[in-house]
Amino acid sequence: MNKKQFLKEVREELKDLPKEDLESIMEDYEEHFEIGLSKGRTEEELAESLGDPKTIAKHAKAHFLVRRAEDKTSVSNFLRAIYATIALGFFNLIFVSGILLAASFLLFAFFLASGAIVFAGIASIVSPFIAPYIETLSLGGINPIAVFFFGIGLTAFGLLFFIANGYVTRWFYNIIIKYLKMNVKIIAGETK
């Protein structure tokens, strides 16, 4: 495979990247060929030493998408980065998706629990006001004012729990991004 074929394949695989990023990557490979040719190597040798263009493109895409997820926090950027990293190999399928699924279910359970606590608190706030009008609703001899203030405390606790879950989610996001960056570097053979 010569320089033109190699660069064409890499460009085709990376066509979904933003133009400036694509051009930056292509300039790096063109420079690699120029340096190699100036040292007397053939285009075929250089293309072979770089490896498979599809593999190179997968690594470049994964690196770009992880960097984007780090810079611009969003669920879609996060999921794209995970998908690109998983596409790098079977190892990633097991470890990235396993860790991600376990943590996602745990975070979902925490958010669900905080929502249930807030709902229970609101129900406790409202119950002293509607108990006289509904026969089946009884406060069991508990002072309605105590139930009302208990409801306020429970609602406040649920909201604080929800906010804490937001911070834990942010922390988890950052940890996963760091893991993905490390993973891409290891697979690409970078030692830094």
GICOR-V31187 format. One record per residue. N is the residue number from 1. RES is the residue in three letters. PSI is psi in degrees with one decimal (NA if undefined). Layout:
N:RES:PSI
N:RES:PSI
//
This chain:
1:MET:130.5
2:ASN:179.7
3:LYS:-47.4
4:LYS:-45.6
5:GLN:-43.6
6:PHE:-51.6
7:LEU:-35.0
8:LYS:-43.3
9:GLU:-43.1
10:VAL:-46.0
11:ARG:-42.0
12:GLU:-41.4
13:GLU:-27.3
14:LEU:13.6
15:LYS:-19.9
16:ASP:-13.6
17:LEU:155.3
18:PRO:147.2
19:LYS:-44.6
20:GLU:-36.7
21:ASP:-41.3
22:LEU:-46.3
23:GLU:-37.5
24:SER:-44.7
25:ILE:-44.4
26:MET:-37.6
27:GLU:-38.8
28:ASP:-44.1
29:TYR:-36.0
30:GLU:-40.6
31:GLU:-38.9
32:HIS:-43.1
33:PHE:-42.9
34:GLU:-45.0
35:ILE:-45.4
36:GLY:-42.1
37:LEU:-36.9
38:SER:-19.9
39:LYS:7.2
40:GLY:7.3
41:ARG:157.0
42:THR:161.2
43:GLU:-39.2
44:GLU:-42.0
45:GLU:-43.5
46:LEU:-43.4
47:ALA:-40.5
48:GLU:-38.5
49:SER:-28.8
50:LEU:-31.8
51:GLY:-168.9
52:ASP:127.2
53:PRO:-34.2
54:LYS:-40.1
55:THR:-42.9
56:ILE:-43.7
57:ALA:-40.3
58:LYS:-44.7
59:HIS:-43.8
60:ALA:-42.5
61:LYS:-46.1
62:ALA:-45.1
63:HIS:-47.1
64:PHE:-46.4
65:LEU:-34.3
66:VAL:-42.6
67:ARG:-40.2
68:ARG:-42.2
69:ALA:-32.4
70:GLU:-40.8
71:ASP:-39.6
72:LYS:94.5
73:THR:118.3
74:SER:157.0
75:VAL:-42.3
76:SER:-42.3
77:ASN:-39.7
78:PHE:-47.5
79:LEU:-37.9
80:ARG:-41.8
81:ALA:-41.4
82:ILE:-45.3
83:TYR:-45.1
84:ALA:-37.3
85:THR:-40.4
86:ILE:-35.0
87:ALA:-13.3
88:LEU:-20.7
89:GLY:166.4
90:PHE:-38.4
91:PHE:-45.1
92:ASN:-35.2
93:LEU:-43.8
94:ILE:-52.5
95:PHE:-42.8
96:VAL:-50.2
97:SER:-34.8
98:GLY:-50.2
99:ILE:-43.9
100:LEU:-44.9
101:LEU:-45.2
102:ALA:-48.0
103:ALA:-37.1
104:SER:-42.9
105:PHE:-39.4
106:LEU:-45.6
107:LEU:-41.7
108:PHE:-42.0
109:ALA:-40.3
110:PHE:-43.3
111:PHE:-39.4
112:LEU:-42.8
113:ALA:-42.2
114:SER:-37.7
115:GLY:-40.2
116:ALA:-38.2
117:ILE:-43.5
118:VAL:-43.7
119:PHE:-44.1
120:ALA:-38.1
121:GLY:-44.1
122:ILE:-39.8
123:ALA:-38.2
124:SER:-34.7
125:ILE:-42.1
126:VAL:-30.6
127:SER:-39.4
128:PRO:-27.0
129:PHE:-30.0
130:ILE:-12.4
131:ALA:-40.2
132:PRO:-20.8
133:TYR:-10.7
134:ILE:119.4
135:GLU:-37.1
136:THR:-12.0
137:LEU:117.8
138:SER:141.7
139:LEU:2.4
140:GLY:33.5
141:GLY:5.1
142:ILE:142.0
143:ASN:125.9
144:PRO:-31.8
145:ILE:-39.3
146:ALA:-41.3
147:VAL:-42.1
148:PHE:-49.6
149:PHE:-32.9
150:PHE:-42.1
151:GLY:-40.3
152:ILE:-45.5
153:GLY:-41.7
154:LEU:-41.3
155:THR:-44.5
156:ALA:-42.3
157:PHE:-43.5
158:GLY:-40.9
159:LEU:-41.0
160:LEU:-38.5
161:PHE:-41.0
162:PHE:-44.7
163:ILE:-42.9
164:ALA:-38.0
165:ASN:-36.3
166:GLY:-42.9
167:TYR:-40.0
168:VAL:-39.1
169:THR:-42.6
170:ARG:-44.2
171:TRP:-46.1
172:PHE:-44.0
173:TYR:-49.1
174:ASN:-39.4
175:ILE:-44.4
176:ILE:-41.3
177:ILE:-43.8
178:LYS:-41.2
179:TYR:-43.6
180:LEU:-41.5
181:LYS:-45.7
182:MET:-41.7
183:ASN:-46.1
184:VAL:-41.1
185:LYS:-42.9
186:ILE:-45.7
187:ILE:-36.0
188:ALA:-11.6
189:GLY:15.8
190:GLU:140.2
191:THR:-8.9
192:LYS:NA
//
